[in-house]
Amino acid sequence: MTAPADDQTTLAYNSPTSQWIVTEKNGTQHIFNNAGYLVSIIDLNGNTITINVDATNQNRIASVTDASGRVLTFNYANASYPRLCTSISDSVGTFSSYTYDYSTGRLTQVFYPDGSQFNFQYNDSHSNTLISSVVDSLSKVVEAHTYDSQRRGLTSQQANDANGNAVNKVMLAYQYLGNSWQNHICDSTLNKCNYINVSNVAQRHYVVSTSGSSAFSCATCGFQGTASSTISDSGYQLSYKDPNGETTVYTYDSQGNMLSKALPKGDYFSGPAGNDTWNYTYNSFGQALTVTDPLGTHPGDPNHTTTYSYDTHGNLQSVTTPSPDGRTTPGSVTQFTYNSNGTLHTITDPLNHVTTINYC
């Protein structure tokens, strides 16, 4: 098994503890026991979330403890179904209870101490395991969904309004076109629709184009007319042509960090060669070190670059803006300090005014 070249996640085995350690690009570690169950999460500041796995009861989660010592306890009251959690409690008491259809294992209700609840129904003709509606304690439908014979979503909506009309309803239809799918998506009026082309790149699916009149585009579906993207073999967006016909171009480094963004000239600043180009550099955790605006003559131009610095735990220490006159006047600096657990402690603005943050 080979990870993509831009995937900086690492996997290591700790022999003394018989644990597997997955380290993300940002330094966060996920620790798994030898049976493959997650037992802790540790961030760069050493804050640890501990998951207590009950190996004597089918490796179910018994409790979760955060870095401050707060504990969530998972309870399993039905001995006939020992892996179905019936309630979760903290130091104050139970704050959520769960009810199931034990013949299928489906969740049917979440109940809270204030009397509020969510009830889950599974009435779609094409699936008795996918949620068809969520109903509150007043029998009001919070959301509803329908599916086709392949268990794909056909409609999704929030509660009906006072006149019985669907709120934020979205409808979908599917058509396979060789190596891509063309999906038809409309709002509840059926008058505002878009076609969405989804392409398969390296066994992952990406929206590569949308089409439809801007005047009749399904804005509630998240689309605003005809647009298209080009996608690299690694799945990165190389360009985006918006509904106005303007194209933005992106470049990336080998780690998947965006190196530059070239916007159509005139949209923001007057940049060179018909584009307003932003340039970026990063540290090994993928955090931005410098951002050079379109007025810079080259990436890193000190007169047009904002600089960021971080401590060894990845916490932002300072932000230095470009020189206001583009010449000799120094840029302004904002500084940050942190407590040992990584929570923000002070902010010092460019005028040396200090804001101190205390926690209870």
Phi, psi and omega per residue, in radians:
M1 nan 2.180 -3.119
T2 -2.074 2.235 3.122
A3 -1.355 2.702 3.055
P4 -0.999 2.655 -3.070
A5 -1.047 -0.514 -3.084
D6 -1.619 0.059 3.134
D7 -1.562 1.922 -3.075
Q8 -1.624 0.145 3.078
T9 -1.175 2.362 3.132
T10 -2.062 2.677 3.112
L11 -2.210 2.211 -3.131
A12 -2.409 2.633 3.122
Y13 -1.882 2.238 3.119
N14 -1.729 1.785 -3.056
S15 -1.080 -0.781 -3.120
P16 -1.031 -0.597 -3.103
T17 -1.774 -0.112 -3.089
S18 0.976 0.734 -3.126
Q19 -2.152 2.664 3.043
W20 -1.767 2.423 -3.099
I21 -2.104 2.076 3.050
V22 -1.819 2.085 -3.123
T23 -1.933 2.132 3.134
E24 -1.391 2.955 3.135
K25 -1.001 -0.612 -3.113
N26 -1.451 0.073 3.083
G27 1.639 -0.140 3.108
T28 -1.161 2.337 -3.131
Q29 -1.898 2.395 3.033
H30 -2.001 2.107 -3.064
I31 -1.821 2.235 3.124
F32 -2.038 2.452 3.080
N33 -1.327 3.091 -3.036
N34 -1.162 -0.315 3.096
A35 -1.513 -0.077 3.085
G36 1.658 0.187 -3.124
Y37 -1.710 2.416 3.121
L38 -1.166 2.214 -3.110
V39 -2.085 -0.303 3.079
S40 -2.847 2.727 3.058
I41 -2.281 2.207 -3.071
I42 -2.182 2.182 3.108
D43 -1.590 -3.124 -3.061
L44 -1.157 -0.370 3.114
N45 -1.527 0.042 -3.136
G46 1.466 0.082 3.079
N47 -1.206 2.256 -3.025
T48 -2.099 2.277 2.936
I49 -1.765 2.168 -3.092
T50 -1.896 2.228 3.103
I51 -1.867 2.018 -3.139
N52 -1.525 1.895 -3.122
V53 -1.666 2.186 -3.121
D54 -1.513 1.653 -3.083
A55 -1.169 -0.368 -3.121
T56 -1.463 -0.167 3.137
N57 -2.261 1.119 3.025
Q58 1.034 0.522 3.060
N59 0.988 0.621 3.091
R60 -1.405 2.752 3.135
I61 -1.313 2.164 3.109
A62 -1.594 -0.712 -3.131
S63 -2.823 2.807 3.061
V64 -2.279 2.222 -3.123
T65 -2.063 2.246 -3.133
D66 -1.580 -3.126 -3.044
A67 -1.146 -0.354 3.131
S68 -1.571 -0.020 3.139
G69 1.580 0.059 3.106
R70 -1.315 2.429 -2.996
V71 -2.120 2.307 2.926
L72 -1.826 2.240 -3.135
T73 -1.923 2.269 -3.135
F74 -1.742 2.211 -3.077
N75 -1.934 2.551 -3.073
Y76 -2.319 1.583 -2.970
A77 -1.477 -0.328 -3.097
N78 -1.738 1.817 -3.080
A79 -1.127 -0.384 3.133
S80 -1.309 -0.339 3.123
Y81 -2.306 1.282 -2.955
P82 -1.192 -0.202 -3.127
R83 -1.739 -0.031 -3.140
L84 -1.669 2.015 -3.124
C85 -1.251 2.242 -3.119
T86 -1.749 -0.326 3.069
S87 -2.887 2.778 3.054
I88 -2.214 2.350 -3.109
S89 -2.333 2.744 3.027
D90 -2.153 -2.816 -3.076
S91 -1.168 -0.353 -3.126
V92 -1.514 -0.604 -3.123
G93 2.616 -2.919 -3.123
T94 -1.273 2.267 3.101
F95 -2.054 -0.072 3.007
S96 -2.782 2.426 3.104
S97 -2.166 2.632 -3.031
Y98 -2.231 2.375 3.105
T99 -2.102 2.547 -3.055
Y100 -2.273 2.761 2.839
D101 -1.534 1.723 -2.974
Y102 -1.186 -0.299 3.099
S103 -1.246 -0.405 -3.132
T104 -2.102 -0.279 -3.078
G105 1.406 0.167 -3.113
R106 -1.424 2.448 3.056
L107 -1.248 2.248 -3.123
T108 -1.982 -0.407 -3.112
Q109 -2.717 2.472 2.922
V110 -2.063 2.189 -3.047
F111 -2.119 2.411 -3.107
Y112 -2.021 2.711 -3.080
P113 -1.005 -0.465 -3.134
D114 -1.386 0.051 3.121
G115 1.650 -0.206 3.104
S116 -1.248 2.722 -3.096
Q117 -2.781 2.778 2.983
F118 -2.180 2.243 3.140
N119 -1.964 2.299 -3.035
F120 -1.880 2.265 -3.139
Q121 -2.033 2.648 -3.053
Y122 -2.340 1.215 -2.991
N123 -1.952 0.125 -3.113
D124 -1.202 2.436 -3.069
S125 -1.174 -0.343 -3.099
H126 -1.702 -0.136 3.137
S127 -2.817 2.309 3.071
N128 -1.818 0.241 3.099
T129 -2.064 -0.259 3.099
L130 -1.631 2.464 -3.082
I131 -1.181 2.197 3.104
S132 -1.681 -0.492 3.091
S133 -2.803 2.715 3.044
V134 -2.135 2.189 -3.045
V135 -2.112 2.410 -3.124
D136 -1.552 -3.014 -3.060
S137 -1.185 -0.310 3.118
L138 -1.695 0.218 -3.117
S139 1.158 0.355 3.078
K140 -1.523 2.320 3.135
V141 -1.311 2.028 3.141
V142 -1.391 -0.720 3.092
E143 -2.711 2.715 -3.131
A144 -2.519 2.613 -3.059
H145 -2.512 2.583 2.976
T146 -2.254 2.814 -3.017
Y147 -2.408 2.789 3.033
D148 -1.646 -3.052 -3.060
S149 -1.185 -0.263 3.089
Q150 -1.730 0.253 3.082
R151 1.189 0.368 3.064
R152 -1.569 2.572 -3.133
G153 -1.149 2.314 3.062
L154 -1.839 -0.762 3.106
T155 -2.429 2.651 3.059
S156 -2.604 2.344 -3.104
Q157 -2.639 2.794 2.969
Q158 -1.599 -3.014 -3.076
A159 -1.055 2.640 3.061
N160 -1.194 2.651 3.094
D161 -1.401 -3.040 -3.073
A162 -1.082 -0.405 -3.141
N163 -1.657 0.102 3.112
G164 1.463 0.154 3.130
N165 -1.534 2.493 -3.116
A166 -1.154 2.429 3.118
V167 -1.764 2.229 3.104
N168 0.899 0.768 3.116
K169 -1.399 2.392 3.102
V170 -2.172 2.357 3.125
M171 -2.121 2.460 -3.051
L172 -2.215 2.564 2.962
A173 -2.381 2.658 -2.993
Y174 -2.185 2.462 3.058
Q175 -2.509 2.176 -3.112
Y176 -1.554 2.284 -3.096
L177 -2.159 1.079 3.131
G178 1.375 -1.805 -3.114
N179 -1.707 0.197 -3.121
S180 -2.559 2.828 3.087
W181 -1.951 2.429 2.974
Q182 -1.918 2.004 -3.103
N183 -1.890 2.444 -3.139
H184 -1.858 2.127 -3.071
I185 -2.202 2.308 -3.082
C186 -2.357 2.772 3.038
D187 -1.514 -3.040 -3.020
S188 -1.182 -0.310 -3.141
T189 -1.469 -0.272 -3.039
L190 1.143 0.122 -3.141
N191 -1.708 -0.305 -3.110
K192 -2.082 1.901 -2.989
C193 -2.389 2.771 3.036
N194 -2.422 2.608 2.921
Y195 -1.703 2.344 -3.117
I196 -2.123 2.135 3.087
N197 -1.732 2.164 -3.124
V198 -1.993 2.162 -3.085
S199 -1.946 2.633 3.116
N200 -1.647 2.035 3.099
V201 -2.188 2.040 3.130
A202 0.922 0.779 3.085
Q203 1.132 0.345 3.019
R204 -2.187 2.645 -3.057
H205 -1.864 2.392 -3.107
Y206 -2.380 2.523 3.007
V207 -1.304 2.071 -3.120
V208 -1.824 -0.344 3.084
S209 -2.846 2.673 2.984
T210 -2.283 2.597 3.139
S211 -2.444 2.636 -3.121
G212 2.585 2.669 3.135
S213 -1.115 2.347 3.107
S214 -1.028 -0.608 -3.118
A215 -1.202 -0.455 -3.094
F216 -2.119 0.505 -3.125
S217 -1.400 2.589 -3.124
C218 -1.438 1.457 -3.102
A219 -1.132 -0.609 3.136
T220 -1.210 -0.281 3.074
C221 -1.535 -0.107 3.128
G222 1.683 0.282 -3.105
F223 -2.240 2.642 -3.053
Q224 -2.359 0.728 3.085
G225 1.969 -2.766 -3.064
T226 -1.431 2.207 3.133
A227 -2.654 2.786 -3.140
S228 -2.628 2.725 3.118
S229 -2.324 2.654 2.912
T230 -1.898 2.444 -3.036
I231 -2.109 2.354 3.112
S232 -1.324 2.972 3.117
D233 -1.108 -0.366 3.110
S234 -1.587 -0.023 3.095
G235 1.608 0.255 3.137
Y236 -1.647 2.512 3.110
Q237 -1.313 2.014 -3.133
L238 -1.551 -0.545 3.095
S239 -2.695 2.729 3.100
Y240 -2.458 2.134 3.095
K241 -1.808 2.007 -3.026
D242 -1.443 3.029 -3.113
P243 -1.042 -0.302 3.089
N244 -1.551 0.048 3.127
G245 1.467 0.120 -3.140
E246 -1.586 2.407 -3.058
T247 -1.961 2.282 3.016
T248 -1.877 2.347 -3.077
V249 -2.018 2.429 -3.102
Y250 -2.154 2.563 2.968
T251 -2.230 2.769 -3.048
Y252 -2.421 2.750 3.009
D253 -1.587 -3.111 -3.067
S254 -1.192 -0.259 3.126
Q255 -1.623 -0.002 3.140
G256 1.538 0.127 3.081
N257 -1.422 2.426 3.125
M258 -1.255 2.122 3.140
L259 -1.546 -0.631 -3.120
S260 -2.632 2.696 3.066
K261 -2.381 1.985 -3.107
A262 -1.813 1.907 -3.135
L263 -1.598 2.679 3.080
P264 -0.976 2.358 -3.065
K265 -1.024 2.340 3.088
G266 1.712 -0.226 -3.129
D267 -1.257 -0.579 -3.094
Y268 -2.268 -1.136 3.127
F269 -2.248 2.939 3.064
S270 -1.489 1.871 -3.114
G271 -1.905 3.045 -3.096
P272 -1.353 2.717 2.951
A273 0.904 0.712 3.039
G274 1.375 0.049 3.134
N275 -2.348 2.628 2.971
D276 -1.771 1.892 -2.969
T277 -1.913 2.245 3.011
W278 -1.764 2.445 3.136
N279 -2.180 2.548 -3.016
Y280 -2.353 2.581 2.924
T281 -2.248 2.819 -2.994
Y282 -2.458 2.804 2.965
N283 -1.625 -3.062 -3.045
S284 -1.197 -0.283 3.106
F285 -1.582 0.038 -3.131
G286 1.416 0.277 3.095
Q287 -1.579 2.438 -3.092
A288 -1.158 2.263 3.051
L289 -1.696 -0.710 3.116
T290 -2.441 2.573 3.017
V291 -2.309 2.040 -3.128
T292 -1.812 2.192 -3.073
D293 -1.401 3.001 -3.060
P294 -1.094 -0.295 3.124
L295 -1.401 -0.172 3.110
G296 -1.203 2.445 3.134
T297 -1.367 -0.298 3.114
H298 -2.804 2.747 3.091
P299 -0.976 2.272 -3.119
G300 1.534 0.052 3.093
D301 -0.877 2.002 -3.014
P302 -1.077 -0.405 -3.127
N303 -1.425 -0.156 -3.095
H304 -2.447 0.542 -3.098
T305 -2.182 2.293 2.988
T306 -1.642 2.294 -3.050
T307 -2.010 2.420 3.141
Y308 -2.102 2.456 3.043
S309 -2.212 2.684 -3.046
Y310 -2.369 2.729 3.031
D311 -1.498 -3.104 -3.063
T312 -1.188 -0.230 3.111
H313 -1.679 0.057 3.132
G314 1.492 0.149 3.102
N315 -1.415 2.382 3.130
L316 -1.131 2.135 -3.132
Q317 -1.702 -0.677 -3.094
S318 -2.708 2.692 3.025
V319 -2.248 2.113 3.137
T320 -1.997 2.101 -3.106
T321 -1.549 2.857 3.137
P322 -1.104 2.867 3.063
S323 -1.075 2.256 -3.099
P324 -1.123 -0.479 3.118
D325 -1.747 0.055 3.122
G326 1.219 0.287 -3.076
R327 -2.387 -1.736 -2.992
T328 -1.805 -0.381 -3.126
T329 -1.152 2.198 -3.090
P330 -1.176 2.635 3.085
G331 -1.309 2.904 3.139
S332 -1.461 2.635 -3.097
V333 -2.191 2.255 2.995
T334 -1.947 2.281 -3.063
Q335 -2.085 2.649 -3.096
F336 -2.323 2.487 2.994
T337 -2.209 2.823 -3.002
Y338 -2.363 2.713 2.980
N339 -1.337 2.983 -3.069
S340 -1.085 -0.420 3.137
N341 -1.606 0.115 3.074
G342 1.581 0.026 3.082
T343 -1.357 2.516 -3.085
L344 -1.135 2.292 -3.102
H345 -1.907 -0.875 3.137
T346 -2.397 2.667 3.014
I347 -2.238 2.148 3.097
T348 -1.934 2.044 -3.067
D349 -1.431 3.055 -3.090
P350 -1.057 -0.350 3.107
L351 -1.630 0.188 3.109
N352 1.224 0.369 3.024
H353 -1.442 2.313 -3.042
V354 -1.905 2.222 2.991
T355 -1.835 2.200 -3.122
T356 -1.915 2.330 -3.105
I357 -1.981 2.148 3.100
N358 -1.980 2.646 -3.095
Y359 -2.135 2.531 3.110
C360 -1.646 nan nan
